[in-house]
Amino acid sequence: MSKKTFAYIRVSSKEQNEARQLKDIFDLGINERDVFIDKESGKDFNRPQYQALKQCLREGDLVYIKSIDRFGRNSKEIRKEWEDITQNIKADIKVMDMPLLDTTQYKDTLGTFVSDLVLQVLAFVSERERDNILQRQAEGISLAKAQGKHLGRPQLNLSTISKHQFQTLEQNYSKWKGKDITGVEFMVLLELKKNSFYKIVAEYEKTL
């Protein structure tokens, strides 16, 4: 059976663009059908496309990865998966931005030692970077709360509804109060849920 070449790409969320990684992969001449892309966190390897890739891998195959942090961000899991692919499946891995991490080239004892060392260092750095990001997020949230800032979606109130919603409110408020339209009908017109509807109406009534 002929050896195949694959590529694995990971971005952290559906909002992130994988185009830059894809360009580098296609420049290597890898077929699009052999590229596996996950839009998932790198905290573990329970990712659908990564698992699909492993199902396809056979002895002698080659997997390209742009950088070790695209592979994962948990140092213990990175080493475990690396060993599974290279030692159990007996496929090769090339990390494009770190030439020392190329199992097709460094199969002698010294080369293996160096690449293992580099892998462990980079995996550790990748994990620490993820931990630092999470810590900065937590600190930012804590600071924002201490300063009384609202987190998440903007709070819905009379001043934040759209111009169209406000006009609809003005045009139909008297109809609702006169029972020409029901509260449910009014909510539909305003595109508001029950709690938001009564909150906005209460604020509006204070302006009358």
C-alpha positions in Angstrom: 0.0 0.0 0.0 1.4 3.4 -0.9 2.2 5.9 1.8 0.0 8.9 2.1 0.6 12.5 3.3 -2.0 14.2 5.5 -2.2 17.6 7.2 -3.9 18.6 10.5 -5.1 22.1 11.2 -6.7 23.4 14.3 -8.1 26.8 15.1 -9.5 27.7 18.5 -13.1 28.7 17.5 -15.5 28.9 14.6 -14.7 32.6 14.4 -11.0 32.1 13.7 -9.8 31.7 10.1 -7.8 28.7 9.1 -6.8 30.3 5.7 -3.2 31.0 6.6 -2.5 27.4 7.8 -4.4 26.1 4.7 -2.2 28.1 2.3 1.0 26.7 3.8 -0.4 23.2 3.6 -1.5 23.5 0.0 1.9 25.0 -0.9 3.2 21.5 0.0 1.0 20.0 -2.6 -1.2 18.1 -0.1 -4.7 17.3 -1.5 -7.6 19.1 0.1 -9.3 15.8 0.9 -6.3 14.8 3.0 -6.5 17.9 5.2 -8.3 17.6 8.5 -9.6 20.8 10.2 -10.9 21.2 13.7 -12.4 24.4 15.1 -12.0 23.3 18.7 -10.0 24.2 21.9 -6.6 22.6 22.2 -7.2 21.6 25.8 -7.6 17.9 24.8 -7.7 15.6 21.8 -11.4 14.8 21.8 -11.8 16.5 18.5 -13.8 14.9 15.6 -11.4 15.7 12.7 -8.3 14.8 14.7 -9.8 11.4 15.6 -10.9 10.9 12.0 -7.3 11.6 10.9 -6.0 8.9 13.3 -8.4 6.4 11.9 -6.9 7.1 8.4 -3.3 6.9 9.4 -1.3 3.8 8.5 2.4 2.8 9.0 4.7 5.0 6.9 2.1 7.8 6.4 3.1 11.4 7.1 1.2 14.1 8.9 2.1 17.8 8.6 1.2 20.2 11.4 1.8 24.0 11.2 3.0 24.4 14.8 2.9 22.4 18.0 0.3 24.7 19.6 -2.0 23.9 16.7 -1.6 20.2 17.7 -2.6 20.8 21.3 -2.1 22.8 24.5 -1.8 20.1 27.1 1.8 19.0 27.4 1.1 15.5 28.8 -1.6 14.9 26.1 0.7 16.2 23.3 3.4 13.7 24.2 0.9 10.9 24.5 -0.6 11.5 21.1 2.8 12.1 19.5 4.0 8.7 20.8 0.8 7.0 19.7 1.2 8.2 16.1 4.9 7.7 15.8 5.4 4.6 17.9 2.1 2.7 17.8 0.8 3.6 14.4 4.4 4.1 13.1 3.5 7.2 11.0 5.7 10.3 10.8 5.0 13.8 11.9 6.5 17.1 10.6 6.0 20.3 12.5 6.4 23.0 9.8 7.7 25.9 11.9 10.1 23.7 14.0 12.3 21.6 11.6 13.8 19.6 14.5 10.4 18.1 15.0 10.5 15.9 11.9 10.4 12.2 12.6 11.3 11.4 9.0 14.8 13.0 9.5 15.9 12.3 13.1 15.6 8.6 13.6 19.0 8.0 15.2 19.5 8.0 19.0 20.8 11.5 19.3 18.3 13.0 16.8 15.4 11.3 18.6 16.7 12.6 22.0 16.9 16.2 20.6 13.5 16.1 19.0 12.0 14.5 22.2 13.5 17.3 24.2 12.3 20.0 21.9 8.8 18.5 21.9 8.7 18.4 25.6 9.8 22.1 25.9 7.4 23.3 23.2 4.5 21.3 24.7 5.2 22.8 28.1 5.4 26.3 26.7 2.2 25.8 24.8 0.4 24.6 27.9 1.8 27.5 30.0 0.6 29.9 27.3 -2.9 28.5 27.5 -2.9 28.7 31.3 -1.7 32.3 31.1 -4.5 33.2 28.7 -7.1 31.7 31.1 -5.6 33.5 34.0 -5.6 36.9 32.2 -9.3 36.3 31.3 -10.1 35.5 34.9 -8.3 38.6 36.1 -10.0 40.7 33.5 -13.4 39.5 34.5 -12.6 40.0 38.2 -11.4 43.6 37.5 -14.5 44.4 35.4 -16.8 43.1 38.1 -14.9 45.2 40.7 -15.4 48.3 38.5 -19.1 47.5 38.2 -18.9 46.8 34.4 -21.5 44.5 32.9 -20.1 41.4 31.2 -21.6 39.4 28.4 -24.3 40.7 26.1 -25.4 44.4 26.5 -28.2 44.8 28.9 -31.5 45.3 27.2 -33.4 48.5 28.2 -35.3 51.3 26.6 -32.2 53.1 25.5 -30.7 50.0 23.8 -33.6 48.7 21.8 -33.6 49.5 18.1 -35.3 52.6 16.5 -37.8 50.3 14.8 -38.6 48.6 18.2 -39.1 52.0 19.8 -41.4 53.2 17.0 -43.4 50.0 17.3 -43.7 50.5 21.0 -45.0 54.0 20.6 -47.5 53.0 17.8 -48.9 50.0 19.7 -48.7 50.9 23.4 -52.2 52.5 23.5 -53.6 49.5 21.5 -52.2 47.1 24.1 -53.5 49.2 27.0 -56.9 49.4 25.3 -56.9 45.6 24.8 -57.0 45.9 21.0 -54.0 43.6 20.9 -52.8 41.0 23.4 -49.6 41.1 25.3 -48.3 38.1 23.3 -49.1 40.0 20.0 -47.3 43.0 21.3 -44.3 41.0 22.3 -44.1 39.5 18.8 -44.3 42.9 17.2 -41.5 44.1 19.4 -39.5 40.9 19.0 -39.0 40.7 22.7 -39.3 37.8 25.2 -41.7 38.1 28.1 -39.3 39.4 30.8 -37.7 41.9 28.4 -41.1 43.1 27.2 -42.4 44.0 30.6 -39.1 45.6 31.6 -39.1 47.8 28.5 -42.8 48.7 28.8 -42.3 49.7 32.5 -39.4 52.0 31.5 -41.5 53.4 28.7 -44.4 54.2 31.0 -42.1 56.3 33.2 -41.5 58.6 30.2 -45.2 59.2 29.5 
